[in-house]
């Protein structure tokens, strides 16, 4: 049950800054760029990326929040969160370069749901994916364009991203789950 | 597996699994254990809040250019109406379709009900056909409870006799909350034929659960026995919600944040419960003069269909303070929320 810290506050700060640079580099600037954070923890991450870009590039990237509750295919079986909130997209995303932001990439099913949700709002020019942690075990042909850290895990591990906006402080921990 | 055990115990278990007041909900799954929505009398404020929050997300879907999500794909909803309805039925149908469900409307007049099939048999038939959720309206109080007890599908009460109309009360709460914020401590006056109103009864439970101060206003002949605290002789064990009763609308309306007028059914005059509709409207009509006595910023509501000029004046019904059309629009979002929660729970 021992949990271990795999990213510290400083690690996370550096990683977010690096991803912000990679996004700007890859898109050759911030033209038509929109960040869409996936609730819950993708939203503050998207805001941090936008803040970093504001610092080093002087450009404002708008940030939206996406709730995928209405698009999930795994709810009844697993009994996860039933609470849903309205999605808030800042602009019309048609013809925009959307960067989807989430904390942990795992099976890829949440991303599948997010893609369906996004496309219901319009037809973006491009959708890219940025995640803080990629823990593997994909069940769908989905990959991230920007990855903070690749962490090899077992199916039974629990990977948790903590953010000061929600959890009080910044860290990423992994807890091996024993038994089932 | 405890949730399965709860499920098997059926309707009466709803109160038992309610969270103790004041304690945070352990998880979202714990917040919604219901299989049926029959009335609000056993809803906790947490459950009501969950429905209203979920309706916020549904409202966002309805505001889209193409309001359609795949959430309930593969779910079949059957509406079974033994009584006529425009807004309730159409809003359930739309709610189901926006969520991607298949919706089948069965009207009692054109079904085997005409051939004498019982409620229990009809419900089981619809279950065998493949329904997941049954939305039912019936003129007999308690009919949806009977259906719920004898089938394995979810039942939503869309109005039963004089007894309950929980989805209307939830959309009323949602409409109030969206305009007033929290309804806690707000004064809500419900005026009209309380005795025969399932809307008033469900609203009573919902509003008091959320901490609103409810005043019922009616002529004594249209006020149900046992609700007035003054004559609750021996009825206290029924745990009736705390409400005030007033026969004088001019007095009751003072300082009101919301005034809800109820439909005056025209046949009540024939049965002698009101001397004349003219006298009724002189004493109980919600009009501009009376609205002026309410709190500044008061809103007026009506569950519809309205008799304009009788229980509500035309100028108030369509005035700036009227939420009547908003109530109808919110009805779709609230019913989507309930369908979603029931389907997720299955």
Interface residues (C-beta under 8 A of the other chain):
Chain A: X67 X69 X70 X71 X75 X76 X79 X80 X81 X82 X83 X84 X85 X86 X87 X88 X116 X120 X121
Chain B: X27 X28 X29 X31 X32 X50 X53 X54 X56 X57 X59 X60 X61 X64 X66 X68 X69 X70 X71 X99 X340 X341 X343 X344 X345 X346
